[in-house]
Amino acid sequence: CDARPIHFQQQMSTLMSEAVRLRALDAEDATRCYVWFNDAEVTRHLLTYHPMSRAAERSWIEHVSSSADEPPSQFVFAIDQCRRDLATSYTHIGNVGLHRINWKDRNTTLGIAIGEKSAWGKGYGTAAMRLILKFAFEELNLHRVELEVMEGNDRAQRLYEKMGFRKEGARHQAVFKAGRYLDCHLYALLQSEWVAKTTGTPQ
């Protein structure tokens, strides 16, 4: 297997399914991100702990959209809900990304947030996870995707386990949130496990 980094163009492709599309973030998304990530209910299980300004959100989007890293150290997408009535329309409901990509060892850390509360519990997180994992394993040829989930975020743990992630352990009392120390559970999914799950073939 050739482990040399792939050379990328900075323009990211749009990833599509029936339920969601993943696209590059742009400046118009900053206001929605500002609202979401200043909402305590949205950030309850995230590492965010201080108010975010509109300027900070715009700066972050500009940074992830214009990074000149080659090969890229991360890919961050907006999650758009697809509505197919008389015409197809899209609504930005959250973000998902592959961060800290290690091209030598071919691993990455995944993060996802559905900020639009009206979209919670409707399967959009599952659809976005399927697309980003397909991108990670089948387009980038990564070997391992890992993530952390905070103690008490049972809905996220169920989603990750449904996607095939295995719990590998925990960092005990690693995060201070809402006045107490919480464990962070470590999950990972290997490319071979993804292939077996999506094709129904044994590893």
VOTI-447331 format. One line per 3 residues: number of its first residue (from 1); their letters; for each residue x, y, z of N, C-alpha, C. Coordinates in Angstrom, 2 decimals. Example, Ala and Ser with C-alpha at 12.3 -4.5 7.8 and 13.67 -1.06 7.14 Angstrom:
BEGIN
1 = as = 13.19,-5.69,7.80,12.30,-4.50,7.80,13.20,-3.30,7.80  12.85,-2.25,7.08,13.67,-1.06,7.14,12.90,0.03,7.87
% end
This chain:
BEGIN
1 = cda = 0.85,-1.19,0.00,0.00,0.00,0.00,0.89,1.24,0.00  0.63,2.15,-0.89,1.42,3.37,-1.00,0.97,4.36,0.07  1.83,4.68,1.02,1.48,5.56,2.13,1.86,7.01,1.88
4 = rpi = 2.31,7.34,0.65,2.69,8.72,0.38,1.45,9.60,0.38  1.54,10.86,0.90,0.39,11.73,0.92,-0.16,11.99,-0.49  -1.48,12.13,-0.58,-2.13,12.51,-1.82,-1.98,14.02,-1.98
7 = hfq = -1.81,14.50,-3.20,-1.78,15.94,-3.45,-3.19,16.42,-3.75  -3.60,17.49,-3.07,-4.97,17.96,-3.13,-5.05,19.34,-3.75  -6.16,19.58,-4.42,-6.54,20.94,-4.75,-7.31,21.49,-3.56
10 = qqm = -7.27,22.78,-3.32,-7.94,23.37,-2.16,-9.46,23.32,-2.30  -9.98,23.25,-3.52,-11.42,23.16,-3.71,-11.92,21.79,-3.26  -12.83,21.77,-2.28,-13.36,20.50,-1.79,-14.60,20.13,-2.58
13 = stl = -14.77,18.84,-2.81,-15.97,18.35,-3.47,-17.13,18.38,-2.49  -18.34,18.52,-3.03,-19.56,18.39,-2.24,-19.91,16.91,-2.14  -20.24,16.46,-0.93,-20.61,15.07,-0.69,-22.12,15.02,-0.51
16 = mse = -22.79,14.09,-1.19,-24.25,14.10,-1.25,-24.84,12.76,-0.81  -25.99,12.85,-0.12,-26.87,11.70,0.10,-28.30,12.21,-0.04  -29.27,11.32,0.13,-30.67,11.74,0.03,-31.03,12.72,1.14
19 = avr = -30.45,12.56,2.32,-30.85,13.35,3.48,-30.03,14.61,3.68  -28.72,14.55,3.38,-27.83,15.69,3.65,-26.82,15.85,2.53  -26.24,17.04,2.49,-25.04,17.25,1.68,-23.98,17.87,2.59
22 = lra = -22.74,17.56,2.31,-21.60,18.16,3.00,-20.88,19.05,2.00  -20.68,20.30,2.36,-20.05,21.28,1.47,-19.04,22.10,2.26  -18.22,22.84,1.55,-17.27,23.72,2.22,-18.01,24.83,2.97
25 = lda = -17.49,25.19,4.13,-18.04,26.33,4.87,-17.71,27.62,4.13  -18.61,28.60,4.24,-18.31,29.91,3.67,-18.72,31.00,4.66  -18.41,32.25,4.32,-18.61,33.36,5.25,-20.06,33.51,5.70
28 = eda = -21.00,33.15,4.84,-22.41,33.29,5.18,-22.82,32.35,6.32  -22.02,31.33,6.62,-22.35,30.39,7.68,-21.99,30.91,9.07  -21.24,32.01,9.13,-20.70,32.48,10.41,-21.81,32.85,11.39
31 = trc = -22.86,33.50,10.92,-23.92,33.94,11.83,-24.62,32.75,12.47  -24.90,31.70,11.68,-25.53,30.51,12.24,-24.61,29.85,13.28  -23.33,29.73,12.94,-22.39,29.14,13.88,-22.31,29.97,15.17
34 = yvw = -22.35,31.28,15.04,-22.33,32.18,16.20,-23.52,31.88,17.13  -24.71,31.72,16.54,-25.90,31.44,17.33,-25.79,30.07,18.01  -25.41,29.06,17.23,-25.33,27.70,17.77,-24.35,27.60,18.92
37 = fnd = -23.13,28.10,18.70,-22.05,27.84,19.66,-22.03,28.83,20.81  -23.09,29.66,20.91,-23.36,30.45,22.10,-24.62,29.97,22.80  -25.13,28.83,22.39,-26.32,28.23,22.98,-25.87,27.11,23.92
40 = aev = -26.14,27.26,25.21,-25.66,26.29,26.21,-26.20,24.89,25.95  -27.40,24.79,25.38,-27.97,23.47,25.10,-27.19,22.78,23.99  -26.76,23.54,23.00,-25.99,22.98,21.89,-24.59,22.58,22.35
43 = trh = -23.98,23.39,23.18,-22.58,23.16,23.57,-22.44,22.32,24.84  -23.55,21.80,25.33,-23.53,21.04,26.59,-22.50,19.91,26.57  -22.37,19.23,25.43,-21.45,18.10,25.34,-20.22,18.41,24.48
46 = llt = -19.97,19.69,24.21,-18.81,20.09,23.44,-17.75,20.69,24.35  -16.52,20.79,23.86,-15.44,21.36,24.66,-15.54,22.87,24.78  -16.36,23.52,23.95,-16.53,24.97,24.00,-17.00,25.39,25.39
49 = yhp = -16.36,26.41,25.95,-16.72,26.82,27.31,-16.80,28.34,27.49  -16.55,29.11,26.43,-16.61,30.57,26.56,-17.39,31.15,25.38  -17.97,32.34,25.53,-18.73,32.93,24.43,-17.87,33.14,23.19
52 = msr = -18.49,32.93,22.03,-17.82,33.13,20.75,-18.40,34.36,20.07  -17.54,35.21,19.54,-18.00,36.40,18.83,-18.23,36.07,17.36  -19.01,36.92,16.68,-19.19,36.74,15.24,-17.85,36.83,14.52
55 = aae = -17.00,37.75,14.98,-15.68,37.91,14.34,-14.85,36.65,14.50  -14.93,36.01,15.67,-14.18,34.78,15.89,-14.67,33.66,15.00  -15.99,33.57,14.82,-16.54,32.54,13.93,-16.13,32.80,12.48
58 = rsw = -16.18,34.06,12.05,-15.76,34.38,10.68,-14.29,34.05,10.48  -13.47,34.37,11.48,-12.04,34.10,11.38,-11.77,32.60,11.30  -12.50,31.81,12.10,-12.32,30.36,12.08,-12.71,29.78,10.73
61 = ieh = -13.84,30.23,10.19,-14.29,29.74,8.88,-13.28,30.11,7.80  -12.78,31.33,7.86,-11.77,31.75,6.87,-10.51,30.88,6.99  -10.13,30.55,8.22,-8.93,29.73,8.43,-9.11,28.34,7.84
64 = vss = -10.25,27.68,8.14,-10.41,26.30,7.67,-10.69,26.25,6.17  -11.15,27.37,5.61,-11.48,27.38,4.18,-10.30,27.75,3.30  -9.30,28.39,3.88,-8.21,28.91,3.05,-6.85,28.38,3.45
67 = sad = -6.81,27.34,4.29,-5.53,26.79,4.72,-4.70,26.35,3.52  -3.43,26.70,3.56,-2.52,26.34,2.46,-1.72,25.08,2.76  -2.09,24.38,3.83,-1.36,23.15,4.18,-1.42,22.16,3.03
70 = epp = -0.29,21.54,2.74,-0.22,20.53,1.67,0.67,19.39,2.14  0.10,18.21,2.40,-1.32,17.91,2.29,-2.13,18.53,3.43  -3.44,18.62,3.30,-4.26,19.29,4.32,-4.18,18.58,5.67
73 = sqf = -4.25,19.37,6.74,-4.28,18.81,8.08,-5.70,18.58,8.57  -6.69,19.10,7.84,-8.07,18.89,8.22,-9.00,19.17,7.03  -10.19,18.59,7.10,-11.28,18.90,6.18,-12.51,19.18,7.02
76 = vfa = -13.10,20.37,6.86,-14.28,20.75,7.63,-15.41,21.07,6.66  -16.57,20.48,6.90,-17.72,20.63,6.03,-18.91,21.22,6.80  -19.72,21.99,6.10,-21.06,22.33,6.57,-21.98,21.16,6.27
79 = idq = -22.90,20.88,7.19,-23.94,19.87,6.97,-25.22,20.60,6.56  -25.70,20.32,5.37,-26.96,20.89,4.89,-28.04,19.82,4.86  -29.17,20.12,5.45,-30.35,19.26,5.33,-30.93,19.41,3.93
82 = crr = -31.24,18.30,3.28,-31.85,18.33,1.94,-33.36,18.22,2.07  -34.06,19.14,1.42,-35.52,19.08,1.37,-35.93,18.95,-0.08  -36.73,17.94,-0.35,-37.11,17.64,-1.73,-38.63,17.71,-1.85
85 = dla = -39.12,18.94,-2.03,-40.55,19.14,-2.24,-40.75,19.35,-3.74  -41.23,20.53,-4.13,-41.33,20.82,-5.56,-39.95,21.03,-6.16  -39.04,21.56,-5.36,-37.65,21.75,-5.78,-36.75,21.43,-4.60
88 = tsy = -35.52,21.04,-4.88,-34.58,20.71,-3.82,-34.05,21.99,-3.19  -34.09,22.05,-1.86,-33.52,23.18,-1.14,-32.65,22.64,-0.01  -31.80,23.51,0.51,-30.83,23.09,1.51,-30.83,24.06,2.69
91 = thi = -30.71,23.51,3.90,-30.64,24.30,5.11,-29.43,23.86,5.93  -28.58,24.81,6.28,-27.39,24.53,7.07,-27.80,24.18,8.49  -27.45,22.97,8.97,-27.88,22.52,10.29,-26.72,22.17,11.22
94 = gnv = -25.49,22.13,10.72,-24.37,21.77,11.57,-23.07,21.68,10.80  -22.05,21.17,11.47,-20.72,21.05,10.87,-20.12,19.69,11.22  -19.24,19.20,10.36,-18.53,17.95,10.63,-17.14,18.07,10.02
97 = glh = -16.15,17.46,10.68,-14.80,17.59,10.15,-13.89,16.45,10.53  -12.85,16.31,9.73,-11.72,15.43,10.03,-10.56,16.33,10.41  -10.04,16.17,11.62,-9.03,17.08,12.16,-7.74,16.31,12.48
100 = rin = -6.66,17.07,12.55,-5.35,16.51,12.92,-5.03,15.26,12.09  -5.15,15.39,10.78,-4.87,14.25,9.90,-3.38,13.94,9.92  -3.06,12.70,10.21,-1.68,12.22,10.22,-1.51,11.35,8.97
103 = wkd = -0.83,11.88,7.96,-0.73,11.17,6.68,0.27,10.02,6.74  1.22,10.06,7.66,2.16,8.93,7.81,1.43,7.71,8.37  0.75,7.91,9.51,0.06,6.79,10.16,-1.39,6.64,9.67
106 = rnt = -1.82,7.56,8.83,-3.13,7.52,8.16,-4.28,7.44,9.17  -4.28,8.40,10.12,-5.38,8.49,11.06,-5.84,9.93,11.21  -7.01,10.10,11.80,-7.59,11.42,11.96,-8.55,11.41,13.14
109 = tlg = -8.91,12.61,13.62,-9.90,12.76,14.68,-11.15,13.41,14.09  -12.28,12.79,14.34,-13.55,13.26,13.78,-14.31,14.08,14.82  -14.94,15.16,14.35,-15.82,15.95,15.21,-17.08,16.31,14.46
112 = iai = -18.23,16.30,15.15,-19.50,16.63,14.52,-20.38,17.37,15.51  -21.14,18.34,15.01,-22.11,19.06,15.84,-23.32,19.41,14.98  -24.50,19.00,15.41,-25.74,19.45,14.81,-26.21,20.64,15.64
115 = gek = -26.06,21.84,15.11,-26.38,23.04,15.88,-27.84,23.44,15.82  -28.52,23.05,14.75,-29.93,23.41,14.58,-30.78,22.43,15.38  -31.34,22.91,16.49,-32.02,22.00,17.42,-33.27,21.36,16.81
118 = saw = -33.90,22.03,15.86,-35.08,21.45,15.21,-34.70,20.23,14.37  -33.40,20.04,14.09,-32.94,18.90,13.30,-32.48,17.74,14.17  -32.52,17.89,15.48,-32.08,16.82,16.37,-33.02,15.62,16.29
121 = gkg = -32.45,14.43,16.38,-33.24,13.21,16.48,-33.93,12.79,15.19  -33.49,13.33,14.06,-34.15,13.03,12.78,-33.25,12.28,11.80  -32.10,11.82,12.27,-31.24,11.00,11.43,-30.22,11.76,10.62
124 = ygt = -30.16,13.09,10.75,-29.22,13.85,9.93,-27.78,13.63,10.39  -27.57,13.46,11.70,-26.22,13.15,12.18,-25.73,11.82,11.65  -26.61,10.82,11.61,-26.25,9.51,11.06,-25.88,9.63,9.59
127 = aam = -26.68,10.37,8.82,-26.42,10.54,7.39,-25.10,11.27,7.16  -24.82,12.29,7.97,-23.57,13.04,7.82,-22.38,12.16,8.18  -22.53,11.34,9.22,-21.44,10.44,9.61,-21.13,9.44,8.50
130 = rli = -22.16,8.90,7.87,-21.91,7.95,6.78,-21.10,8.61,5.66  -21.45,9.85,5.32,-20.75,10.54,4.23,-19.30,10.84,4.60  -19.07,11.35,5.82,-17.71,11.74,6.18,-16.82,10.51,6.34
133 = lkf = -17.39,9.39,6.82,-16.59,8.17,6.95,-16.29,7.57,5.58  -17.24,7.62,4.68,-16.99,7.16,3.31,-15.87,7.98,2.68  -15.90,9.29,2.90,-14.87,10.19,2.39,-13.52,9.84,3.01
136 = afe = -13.49,9.62,4.33,-12.23,9.34,5.02,-11.60,8.04,4.55  -12.41,6.99,4.44,-11.87,5.66,4.15,-11.76,5.36,2.66  -12.71,5.83,1.86,-12.76,5.45,0.46,-12.15,6.48,-0.48
139 = eln = -12.05,7.74,-0.04,-11.43,8.77,-0.87,-10.02,9.12,-0.38  -9.88,9.31,0.92,-8.57,9.67,1.48,-7.72,8.45,1.81  -8.33,7.26,1.82,-7.63,6.02,2.14,-7.00,6.07,3.53
142 = lhr = -7.70,6.69,4.49,-7.22,6.70,5.86,-7.45,5.32,6.48  -6.63,4.99,7.47,-6.69,3.67,8.10,-7.54,3.67,9.37  -7.56,4.81,10.06,-8.22,4.86,11.37,-8.86,6.23,11.58
145 = vel = -10.10,6.22,12.05,-10.79,7.44,12.46,-11.13,7.30,13.94  -10.73,8.29,14.71,-11.01,8.24,16.14,-11.77,9.48,16.59  -12.36,9.39,17.77,-13.10,10.52,18.32,-13.22,10.36,19.82
148 = evm = -13.61,11.44,20.48,-13.89,11.41,21.90,-15.33,11.88,22.13  -15.97,11.29,23.11,-17.33,11.71,23.47,-17.38,11.87,24.98  -17.97,12.98,25.39,-18.00,13.32,26.80,-19.00,12.46,27.57
151 = egn = -18.66,12.14,28.77,-19.55,11.41,29.68,-20.93,12.07,29.69  -21.97,11.25,29.60,-23.33,11.76,29.63,-23.95,12.00,28.27  -23.14,11.98,27.22,-23.67,12.19,25.87,-24.07,10.84,25.27
154 = dra = -25.13,10.27,25.83,-25.55,8.92,25.45,-26.01,8.85,24.00  -26.65,9.90,23.52,-27.14,9.90,22.13,-25.97,9.78,21.15  -24.90,10.52,21.42,-23.72,10.45,20.54,-23.08,9.08,20.61
157 = qrl = -22.98,8.51,21.80,-22.37,7.19,21.92,-23.17,6.14,21.14  -24.50,6.24,21.18,-25.32,5.29,20.42,-25.08,5.45,18.92  -24.96,6.71,18.47,-24.70,6.97,17.05,-23.37,6.36,16.63
160 = yek = -22.31,6.60,17.41,-20.99,6.12,17.03,-20.94,4.59,17.02  -21.57,3.99,18.00,-21.59,2.53,18.04,-22.38,1.95,16.88  -23.45,2.64,16.47,-24.22,2.21,15.30,-23.37,2.29,14.03
163 = mgf = -22.47,3.26,13.98,-21.58,3.41,12.83,-20.45,2.38,12.82  -20.30,1.63,13.91,-19.26,0.61,13.98,-18.07,0.96,14.84  -18.07,2.15,15.45,-16.96,2.54,16.32,-16.90,1.62,17.55
166 = rke = -15.67,1.35,17.98,-15.47,0.56,19.19,-14.91,1.45,20.29  -15.44,1.26,21.49,-14.93,2.00,22.64,-13.61,1.40,23.06  -12.57,2.24,23.13,-11.22,1.77,23.44,-10.80,2.08,24.87
169 = gar = -11.53,2.95,25.54,-11.14,3.32,26.90,-11.68,4.69,27.24  -11.09,5.29,28.25,-11.55,6.61,28.69,-10.40,7.40,29.29  -10.49,8.71,29.16,-9.62,9.63,29.90,-10.43,10.10,31.10
172 = hqa = -10.07,9.62,32.27,-10.89,9.84,33.45,-10.79,11.28,33.96  -11.97,11.87,34.19,-12.10,13.23,34.69,-11.20,14.20,33.92  -11.26,14.10,32.60,-10.36,14.87,31.73,-10.89,16.26,31.39
175 = vfk = -12.20,16.47,31.56,-12.82,17.74,31.17,-13.62,18.31,32.33  -13.43,19.60,32.57,-14.22,20.29,33.59,-15.37,21.02,32.90  -16.60,20.63,33.21,-17.76,21.18,32.51,-18.91,21.30,33.51
178 = agr = -19.54,22.46,33.52,-20.72,22.70,34.36,-20.46,22.35,35.82  -19.27,22.70,36.30,-18.97,22.57,37.71,-18.46,21.22,38.17  -18.18,20.30,37.22,-17.65,19.01,37.66,-16.74,18.42,36.59
181 = yld = -15.91,17.48,36.99,-14.99,16.82,36.09,-15.68,15.61,35.45  -15.51,15.48,34.13,-16.18,14.43,33.37,-15.15,13.57,32.64  -15.50,12.29,32.47,-14.69,11.39,31.67,-14.90,11.67,30.18
184 = chl = -13.88,11.40,29.38,-14.00,11.42,27.92,-13.77,10.00,27.41  -14.76,9.46,26.73,-14.67,8.10,26.21,-14.02,8.12,24.83  -13.10,7.20,24.61,-12.34,7.13,23.36,-12.94,6.06,22.46
187 = yal = -13.24,6.43,21.22,-13.78,5.50,20.22,-12.92,5.54,18.97  -12.89,4.41,18.25,-12.14,4.36,16.98,-12.80,3.38,16.03  -12.60,3.64,14.75,-13.09,2.77,13.67,-11.98,2.61,12.65
190 = lqs = -11.67,1.36,12.28,-10.64,1.08,11.29,-11.27,0.95,9.90  -10.45,1.20,8.89,-10.93,1.09,7.51,-11.48,-0.30,7.22  -10.79,-1.35,7.71,-11.25,-2.72,7.46,-12.60,-2.98,8.11
193 = ewv = -12.84,-2.38,9.28,-14.12,-2.52,9.97,-15.23,-1.81,9.21  -14.90,-0.64,8.66,-15.87,0.10,7.85,-16.25,-0.69,6.61  -15.26,-1.26,5.92,-15.53,-2.02,4.72,-16.41,-3.23,5.05
196 = akt = -16.07,-3.94,6.14,-16.86,-5.10,6.53,-18.30,-4.72,6.86  -18.47,-3.58,7.52,-19.83,-3.16,7.91,-20.65,-2.72,6.71  -20.03,-2.01,5.79,-20.78,-1.45,4.67,-21.00,-2.46,3.55
199 = tgt = -20.16,-3.49,3.48,-20.33,-4.50,2.43,-20.92,-5.80,2.94  -20.96,-5.95,4.27,-21.50,-7.18,4.84,-20.55,-8.35,4.72  -19.27,-8.06,4.51,-18.27,-9.14,4.38,-17.47,-9.23,5.67
202 = pq = -17.02,-10.44,6.03,-16.21,-10.59,7.24,-14.84,-9.95,7.05  -14.23,-9.53,8.16,-12.89,-8.92,8.09,-11.85,-9.99,7.79
% end
